[in-house]
Amino acid sequence: MKEKEIKEFVKERYSKIASKEDSSSCSCCGGNEMDTVIQQAKAAGYSDDEIKSIPPEAIFGLGCGNPTALAEINEGETVLDMGSGGGIDVFLSANKVGVQGKVIGVDMTNEMVETAVKTAETGGYENLEFKLGEIEDLPIKNNSIDVIISNCVINLTPNKLIAFKEAFRVLKEGGRILVSDIVTEGQIPDEIRKSFQAWSECIAGAMEKQEYLETIRKAGFKKVEIIEEHIFTEPDLDERLVGKITSVQVKALK
């Protein structure tokens, strides 16, 4: 499978989700029927108060954690969300950084960015912005970000080392990253690894857990540690994946 083909398939699926053309759900990344979206958000770690504090249009139920709850975001900080989608974590972060701070969401899908921008404009948000771009080539200046968050996105890129090197590049010295992502425990069948659909559902591109952590270290980060993790036990999970798919919340420092 070629990287370009994988990326185009993933982009097409998330474009359809943003435009409501795809209402399917998957065991790791959720779907976009509203009831499913809210339940998925809660299952990922978002509280009722958090969900109520942001525009409902920002919630797509596509995450595998709540990085904003663990990143210790402070007032006045500049935050970057790599793969921001509809903007749930951007809006939550905007509430935390206040008027003196700023949050930037970067996503490679036109429809997601357009949806998020419209939501921000309707809500009158002034301390955030959304940019079209890829996490392997961030449209962000060097050493300009205090905190990076990412939610179930880095597993979607075929080249995770480049993505983490980009994160390292844009972070200020002493900056931190908090990533919610999917990793594997043991081997996944080749049939699944070679499935475009499984790539778009956050499974085929998932790295083995220790390899994932080592990739972050190779990018230059220090004090790489798993803050939280849990194994997926959803009833509709492919039986070949039972016990092998784990959601992790990883923190690291520059």
C-alpha positions as CSV (number, residue, x, y, z in Angstrom):
1,M,0.0,0.0,0.0
2,K,1.4,3.4,-1.0
3,E,1.3,6.3,1.5
4,K,-0.4,8.6,-0.9
5,E,-3.2,6.1,-1.5
6,I,-3.7,5.6,2.2
7,K,-3.9,9.3,2.9
8,E,-6.4,9.9,0.1
9,F,-8.7,7.2,1.3
10,V,-8.5,8.5,4.9
11,K,-9.1,12.1,3.7
12,E,-12.1,11.0,1.6
13,R,-13.8,9.2,4.5
14,Y,-13.3,12.1,6.9
15,S,-14.6,14.5,4.3
16,K,-17.8,12.4,4.1
17,I,-18.1,12.4,7.9
18,A,-17.7,16.2,8.0
19,S,-20.4,16.6,5.3
20,K,-22.7,14.0,7.0
21,E,-22.4,11.7,4.0
22,D,-20.9,8.9,6.1
23,S,-22.8,8.0,9.3
24,S,-21.0,4.7,9.9
25,S,-19.2,4.1,13.1
26,C,-16.1,2.0,14.0
27,S,-15.0,0.5,17.2
28,C,-12.2,3.0,17.8
29,C,-13.1,6.2,16.1
30,G,-16.8,6.6,16.4
31,G,-19.4,7.8,14.0
32,N,-21.6,10.9,13.5
33,E,-25.1,10.0,14.5
34,M,-25.8,12.6,17.3
35,D,-26.7,10.1,20.0
36,T,-23.7,7.9,19.1
37,V,-21.4,11.0,19.0
38,I,-22.3,12.1,22.5
39,Q,-22.0,8.6,23.9
40,Q,-18.6,8.2,22.1
41,A,-17.4,11.5,23.5
42,K,-18.4,10.4,27.0
43,A,-16.8,7.0,26.6
44,A,-13.6,8.7,25.4
45,G,-13.4,10.7,28.7
46,Y,-15.3,13.9,28.1
47,S,-17.6,15.0,30.9
48,D,-21.2,16.3,30.5
49,D,-20.0,19.8,31.6
50,E,-17.2,19.8,28.9
51,I,-19.7,18.6,26.2
52,K,-22.1,21.4,27.2
53,S,-19.4,24.1,27.3
54,I,-18.7,23.9,23.5
55,P,-20.8,24.1,20.3
56,P,-22.4,20.7,19.5
57,E,-21.3,21.1,15.9
58,A,-17.7,20.6,17.1
59,I,-18.4,17.1,18.4
60,F,-18.0,14.3,15.9
61,G,-17.3,11.4,18.3
62,L,-14.0,10.6,16.5
63,G,-11.6,10.5,19.4
64,C,-10.1,7.8,21.6
65,G,-9.4,10.0,24.7
66,N,-9.6,13.5,26.1
67,P,-6.2,15.1,25.8
68,T,-7.4,18.4,27.1
69,A,-8.1,16.8,30.4
70,L,-4.5,15.6,30.9
71,A,-2.4,18.3,29.1
72,E,-2.6,20.7,32.1
73,I,-3.4,23.6,29.7
74,N,-3.0,27.0,31.4
75,E,-4.3,30.5,30.7
76,G,-2.2,32.5,28.2
77,E,-0.7,29.4,26.5
78,T,-0.5,28.7,22.8
79,V,-1.9,25.3,22.0
80,L,-1.8,23.3,18.8
81,D,-4.2,20.4,18.0
82,M,-2.7,18.1,15.3
83,G,-5.6,16.7,13.3
84,S,-8.3,18.9,14.8
85,G,-11.3,17.5,12.9
86,G,-14.5,19.3,13.9
87,G,-12.7,21.1,16.7
88,I,-13.9,19.5,19.9
89,D,-10.4,19.8,21.6
90,V,-9.7,23.2,20.1
91,F,-12.9,24.7,21.6
92,L,-12.2,23.0,25.0
93,S,-8.6,24.3,24.9
94,A,-9.8,27.8,24.0
95,N,-11.9,27.8,27.2
96,K,-8.8,27.0,29.2
97,V,-6.3,29.4,27.6
98,G,-8.6,32.4,27.9
99,V,-8.4,35.7,26.0
100,Q,-4.7,36.0,26.4
101,G,-4.0,32.6,24.9
102,K,-4.5,31.0,21.5
103,V,-5.4,27.6,20.0
104,I,-4.6,26.5,16.5
105,G,-6.3,23.5,14.9
106,V,-4.6,21.9,11.9
107,D,-6.4,19.3,9.7
108,M,-5.8,17.9,6.2
109,T,-9.5,17.7,5.3
110,N,-11.1,20.7,3.7
111,E,-14.6,19.9,4.8
112,M,-13.5,19.5,8.5
113,V,-11.7,22.8,8.5
114,E,-14.6,24.6,6.8
115,T,-17.0,23.1,9.3
116,A,-14.8,24.1,12.3
117,V,-14.3,27.6,11.0
118,K,-18.0,28.1,10.6
119,T,-18.6,26.8,14.1
120,A,-16.1,29.2,15.5
121,E,-17.5,32.2,13.6
122,T,-21.1,31.3,14.8
123,G,-19.9,31.0,18.4
124,G,-17.9,34.3,18.3
125,Y,-14.6,32.7,19.3
126,E,-11.6,35.0,18.8
127,N,-8.8,33.1,20.5
128,L,-8.6,30.2,18.1
129,E,-8.1,29.5,14.4
130,F,-8.2,26.5,12.1
131,K,-5.7,25.8,9.3
132,L,-5.6,23.4,6.4
133,G,-2.5,21.3,6.5
134,E,-0.9,17.9,7.2
135,I,0.6,16.8,10.5
136,E,3.7,15.7,8.6
137,D,4.2,19.3,7.3
138,L,2.6,21.6,9.8
139,P,1.9,25.2,8.7
140,I,3.3,26.4,12.0
141,K,6.5,28.4,12.9
142,N,9.4,26.8,14.7
143,N,9.4,27.0,18.5
144,S,6.1,28.8,18.7
145,I,3.8,26.4,20.6
146,D,3.5,25.7,24.4
147,V,1.4,22.6,24.2
148,I,0.5,20.1,21.5
149,I,-2.5,17.8,21.7
150,S,-3.7,15.2,19.3
151,N,-6.6,12.8,19.4
152,C,-6.6,9.5,17.6
153,V,-4.9,11.0,14.5
154,I,-1.2,10.1,14.4
155,N,-2.2,6.5,13.9
156,L,-3.7,7.6,10.6
157,T,-0.4,8.7,9.1
158,P,1.9,6.1,7.5
159,N,5.0,8.1,8.7
160,K,4.6,8.7,12.4
161,L,8.2,9.7,12.9
162,I,7.9,12.6,10.6
163,A,4.7,13.7,12.4
164,F,6.4,13.6,15.8
165,K,9.5,15.4,14.4
166,E,7.2,18.2,13.2
167,A,5.6,18.4,16.6
168,F,9.1,18.7,18.1
169,R,10.0,21.4,15.6
170,V,7.1,23.7,16.4
171,L,7.2,23.3,20.2
172,K,9.0,25.8,22.4
173,E,11.9,24.5,24.5
174,G,10.3,23.1,27.6
175,G,7.0,22.6,25.7
176,R,4.9,19.4,26.1
177,I,2.8,17.1,24.0
178,L,-0.2,15.0,25.1
179,V,-1.4,12.5,22.6
180,S,-4.4,10.3,22.7
181,D,-3.9,7.5,20.2
182,I,-4.5,3.8,19.3
183,V,-1.6,1.3,19.6
184,T,-1.5,-2.5,19.4
185,E,-0.5,-5.3,21.7
186,G,1.0,-8.0,19.6
187,Q,0.6,-8.7,15.9
188,I,-2.4,-7.7,13.8
189,P,-3.4,-9.9,10.8
190,D,-1.9,-8.7,7.5
191,E,-5.4,-8.7,5.9
192,I,-6.3,-6.0,8.3
193,R,-3.0,-4.1,7.9
194,K,-3.6,-3.9,4.2
195,S,-7.2,-2.7,4.4
196,F,-7.9,0.9,3.5
197,Q,-11.1,0.8,5.6
198,A,-9.1,-0.4,8.6
199,W,-6.6,2.4,8.1
200,S,-9.5,5.0,8.1
201,E,-10.9,3.4,11.2
202,C,-7.7,4.0,13.2
203,I,-6.7,0.3,13.3
204,A,-4.4,-0.7,10.4
205,G,-2.0,2.1,11.0
206,A,-1.7,1.6,14.7
207,M,1.9,0.9,15.9
208,E,2.9,-1.7,18.5
209,K,2.9,0.1,21.8
210,Q,6.6,0.1,22.7
211,E,7.5,0.9,19.1
212,Y,5.2,3.9,19.3
213,L,6.9,5.2,22.4
214,E,10.3,4.7,20.9
215,T,9.2,6.7,17.8
216,I,8.4,9.6,20.0
217,R,11.8,9.4,21.6
218,K,13.5,9.2,18.2
219,A,11.8,12.5,17.3
220,G,13.7,14.1,20.2
221,F,11.3,14.0,23.0
222,K,12.2,13.3,26.6
223,K,10.3,11.8,29.6
224,V,8.0,9.9,27.3
225,E,5.4,8.2,29.5
226,I,1.9,6.6,29.3
227,I,-0.4,8.5,31.6
228,E,-3.5,6.3,31.0
229,E,-4.4,3.3,28.8
230,H,-7.2,0.9,28.3
231,I,-7.8,-2.1,26.1
232,F,-10.8,-1.9,23.7
233,T,-13.5,-4.4,24.6
234,E,-16.3,-3.2,22.3
235,P,-18.7,-5.9,21.3
236,D,-18.5,-5.2,17.6
237,L,-14.7,-5.4,17.5
238,D,-13.3,-7.9,15.0
239,E,-12.6,-11.1,17.0
240,R,-9.1,-11.2,15.6
241,L,-8.4,-7.9,17.4
242,V,-9.7,-8.7,20.8
243,G,-7.1,-7.9,23.4
244,K,-4.8,-6.3,20.8
245,I,-6.1,-2.7,20.5
246,T,-5.3,-0.2,23.2
247,S,-6.0,3.4,23.7
248,V,-3.1,5.3,25.2
249,Q,-2.6,8.8,26.6
250,V,1.1,9.7,26.1
251,K,2.9,12.7,27.5
252,A,6.4,13.9,26.5
253,L,8.5,17.0,26.9
254,K,10.8,18.9,24.6
